[in-house]
Amino acid sequence: MSENQSRLTSFIICFLPLLFLISIDSFALYLEGISNAISHFSLAVFCAQFLVVLVCYKGELCNGQRSRLINVNNYFLIYWLFWLIISLFSNYHYVLTDMICLCGIGSTLAIYFQSGEYQSRRSILFFAILFIALGLFVCAFVFWQLPWVALLSYSPFVQLLLGIIMANLVLVISNSRLHIFMSLLPLMMIIGLFLSSVFSVLLIYLAIKNEVFFSNQLALLLYFLLHLVLVIIIAIPIMTKSKFSYQTLLLAFFITLSLPVWANFSFLP
C-alpha cells in the first residue's frame, strides 16, 4: 500500500465515527423540534476526552503512541467547531452551547499542545481537565433547563456509555498498547449500559404516572431492544477475554448513537 493510500485509509477510519456522530446528532435535533442548538452528545465527547487525558497523564506512552493518540483526538475539534458554527450562525443560537463548544475546543487544543517534557505536559493536561470540568458543569446546567421528559433522548448515562465507546475507538485507531486499561473499558460500558437502562425505565415510569403519551410505542420497544443488543456486543469480548475490533466498536458506537433518535421517534405519531 502506497503512503497516499495509507493516509486515505487512516483518514476514513478516523472520520467515519465523526461523520456518524455529527449526522445522527443533527438528525436527532431536527426530530426534537426545539429552538436551541443543543447537541445530544456533547457530554459523551467530554467523557471520551477525559479518558484520553487520563491516558496521556497516567499512561506510559512512547512518543509514537502519544503522537498517534493526539492526532486521533484532534478530530474532536471538527465536532466542536461544527456545533459552534450551528449555534452562532443559525436561528438555533444558544449561549450555553457556545460555552460548551469553547470548552471542548480548549480541551482539544490543550491535549494537542502537551509537550514531551513531563512537568510541562502535566501542567497543560491540567488545563485540559479544567476545560472538561467546566464543560461538564455547563452540560449539567443545560440538562437542568430541559423538560424532564426530554432527558430520555438526552440521557446522561447513554452519553456516558457513548463516551467510553468513543475513548475505546480512539485507543484502537491510535494502536494503543495500554492493554490493561483497555480491558477495563468493556466493564465500564456494561456499568454505563445498566445505568442507562435503569434511568430510562424510571423516566418512562414517571411519564406514565404523569400521563405523558408515547405515540410510537414500537420505537420505544426498539429503544430497549437495542440496549439488549449492546449487552451482547459488549459481553462477547469480556467472556472471550479478547479485545474489541474497530468494526465491533463502530457497530456499538452506531447503535448507541441511534438511541436518542428512537427516543424522539417514540413521541412522534
C-alpha positions in Angstrom: 0.0 0.0 0.0 1.4 3.4 -1.0 1.8 6.2 1.5 -1.1 8.2 0.0 -3.4 5.2 0.2 -2.4 4.6 3.8 -3.2 8.2 4.7 -6.5 8.0 3.0 -7.4 4.8 4.9 -6.3 6.3 8.1 -8.4 9.4 7.4 -11.5 7.3 6.6 -11.1 5.2 9.8 -10.9 8.3 11.9 -13.5 10.4 10.1 -16.2 7.7 9.8 -17.2 7.7 13.5 -17.1 11.6 13.5 -19.4 11.6 10.4 -21.9 9.3 12.2 -21.7 11.4 15.4 -22.4 14.7 13.6 -25.1 13.4 11.2 -27.1 11.5 13.8 -26.8 14.3 16.3 -28.1 16.8 13.8 -31.0 14.4 12.8 -31.9 14.0 16.5 -32.0 17.7 16.9 -34.3 18.0 13.9 -36.7 15.5 15.4 -36.6 17.2 18.7 -38.1 20.4 17.1 -36.6 22.7 19.7 -35.5 26.3 19.0 -32.0 26.0 20.6 -28.9 24.2 19.2 -28.3 21.6 21.8 -26.1 18.6 21.0 -27.3 15.2 22.2 -23.7 14.0 22.6 -21.5 16.9 24.0 -21.3 15.2 27.4 -20.2 12.0 25.6 -17.4 13.8 23.8 -16.2 15.3 27.1 -16.2 11.9 28.7 -14.2 10.5 25.8 -11.7 13.3 26.0 -11.4 13.0 29.8 -10.3 9.3 29.3 -7.8 10.4 26.6 -6.4 13.0 29.1 -6.2 10.3 31.7 -4.3 8.0 29.4 -1.9 10.9 28.4 -1.5 11.9 32.1 -1.0 8.4 33.7 -0.2 6.1 30.8 3.3 5.1 30.0 3.3 6.1 26.4 6.2 6.3 24.0 6.4 9.3 21.7 4.9 7.4 18.8 1.8 6.3 20.8 1.3 9.7 22.2 1.6 11.3 18.8 -1.0 8.9 17.3 -3.3 9.5 20.2 -3.1 13.2 19.8 -3.7 13.0 16.1 -6.9 11.0 16.5 -8.1 13.2 19.3 -7.7 16.2 17.0 -10.8 15.0 15.1 -13.0 16.1 18.0 -12.1 19.7 17.1 -14.3 19.3 14.0 -17.2 18.3 16.2 -16.9 21.3 18.5 -16.4 23.7 15.6 -19.5 22.3 13.8 -21.8 22.9 16.8 -20.2 26.3 17.5 -21.0 27.4 13.9 -24.5 25.9 14.1 -25.2 27.8 17.3 -23.6 31.1 16.2 -24.7 31.4 12.6 -28.2 30.0 12.6 -31.6 30.6 14.1 -30.8 28.0 16.8 -28.3 30.2 18.7 -27.8 29.1 22.3 -25.2 30.8 24.6 -24.7 27.6 26.7 -23.9 25.7 23.5 -21.3 28.3 22.7 -19.7 27.9 26.1 -19.7 24.1 25.8 -18.1 24.3 22.4 -15.4 26.7 23.6 -14.6 24.4 26.5 -14.4 21.5 24.1 -12.1 23.4 21.7 -9.9 24.4 24.7 -9.6 20.8 26.0 -8.8 19.6 22.4 -6.1 22.2 22.0 -4.6 21.6 25.4 -4.3 17.9 24.6 -2.7 18.8 21.3 -0.1 21.2 22.8 1.1 18.9 25.5 4.8 18.8 25.4 7.3 15.9 25.7 8.7 17.2 29.0 7.0 15.6 31.9 6.3 18.5 34.2 5.2 20.8 31.4 2.9 18.1 30.0 1.2 17.6 33.4 0.5 21.4 33.6 -1.0 21.6 30.1 -3.1 18.5 30.7 -4.4 20.0 33.9 -5.8 22.9 31.9 -7.5 20.2 29.6 -9.1 18.8 32.7 -10.3 22.2 33.8 -11.9 22.8 30.4 -13.6 19.4 30.5 -14.8 20.0 34.1 -16.3 23.4 33.1 -17.9 21.9 30.0 -19.5 19.2 32.1 -20.8 21.8 34.5 -22.4 23.7 31.7 -23.9 20.4 30.2 -25.4 19.7 33.6 -27.0 23.2 33.6 -28.4 22.6 30.1 -29.9 19.3 31.4 -31.4 21.2 34.3 -33.2 23.6 32.0 -34.6 20.8 29.7 -38.1 19.4 30.3 -37.6 16.3 32.4 -39.2 14.0 29.8 -36.6 15.2 27.2 -33.9 13.5 29.3 -34.9 10.3 27.6 -33.2 11.5 24.4 -30.5 13.5 26.3 -29.8 10.7 28.8 -26.5 11.4 30.6 -26.0 7.7 31.0 -26.3 6.9 27.3 -23.8 9.7 26.8 -21.5 8.2 29.4 -21.7 4.8 27.6 -21.1 6.5 24.3 -18.1 8.4 25.7 -16.5 5.2 26.9 -17.0 3.6 23.4 -15.5 6.7 21.8 -12.5 6.5 24.0 -12.0 2.9 23.1 -12.3 3.7 19.5 -9.6 6.4 19.9 -7.3 3.9 21.6 -7.9 1.2 18.9 -7.4 3.6 16.0 -4.2 5.0 17.5 -2.9 1.4 18.0 -2.5 1.9 21.8 -0.7 -0.8 23.7 -2.3 0.0 27.1 -3.9 -3.4 27.2 -4.8 -3.4 30.9 -6.6 -0.1 30.7 -8.4 -1.1 27.5 -9.5 -4.4 29.2 -11.4 -2.3 31.8 -13.4 -0.3 29.3 -15.9 -3.1 28.4 -16.7 -3.4 32.1 -17.2 0.4 32.3 -19.5 0.1 29.2 -21.6 -2.6 31.0 -22.0 -0.3 34.0 -23.0 2.6 31.8 -25.5 0.4 29.9 -27.0 -0.8 33.2 -27.4 2.8 34.5 -28.9 3.9 31.2 -31.5 1.1 31.3 -32.4 1.9 34.9 -32.6 5.7 34.2 -34.8 5.1 31.1 -37.2 2.8 33.0 -37.6 5.4 35.8 -38.2 8.2 33.3 -40.8 6.1 31.4 -42.5 5.2 34.7 -42.7 8.8 35.7 -44.0 9.7 32.3 -46.8 7.2 32.5 -47.7 8.4 36.0 -47.9 11.9 34.7 -50.0 10.8 31.7 -47.3 11.6 29.1 -48.4 9.8 25.9 -45.9 7.8 23.8 -47.4 7.9 20.3 -45.0 5.4 18.8 -44.6 2.5 21.3 -42.7 0.4 18.7 -39.9 2.9 18.7 -39.8 2.8 22.5 -39.7 -1.0 22.4 -36.8 -0.8 19.9 -35.0 1.6 22.2 -34.9 -1.1 24.9 -34.2 -3.9 22.5 -31.1 -2.1 21.3 -29.9 -2.0 24.9 -30.1 -5.8 24.9 -28.2 -5.9 21.6 -25.4 -3.7 23.1 -25.2 -6.1 26.1 -24.5 -9.0 23.7 -21.9 -7.0 21.7 -20.1 -5.8 24.8 -20.3 -9.1 26.7 -18.6 -11.2 24.0 -15.1 -9.6 24.4 -15.5 -9.9 28.2 -16.4 -13.6 28.1 -13.8 -14.5 25.5 -11.2 -12.2 27.1 -10.4 -10.6 23.7 -10.0 -7.1 22.6 -12.6 -5.1 20.7 -12.0 -4.8 17.0 -12.6 -1.5 15.2 -15.6 -2.9 13.4 -17.2 -4.1 16.6 -16.7 -0.8 18.3 -18.1 1.1 15.3 -21.2 -1.1 15.4 -21.7 -0.5 19.2 -21.0 3.2 18.6 -23.6 3.5 15.8 -26.3 1.6 17.9 -25.6 3.9 20.9 -25.8 7.0 18.7 -29.2 5.8 17.5 -30.8 5.6 20.9 -31.8 9.4 21.2 -33.3 9.1 17.7 -35.6 6.2 18.7 -36.4 8.1 22.0 -37.5 11.1 19.9 -39.5 8.8 17.5 -41.4 7.4 20.4 -43.1 10.8 20.9 -43.9 11.2 17.2 -47.2 9.9 15.7 
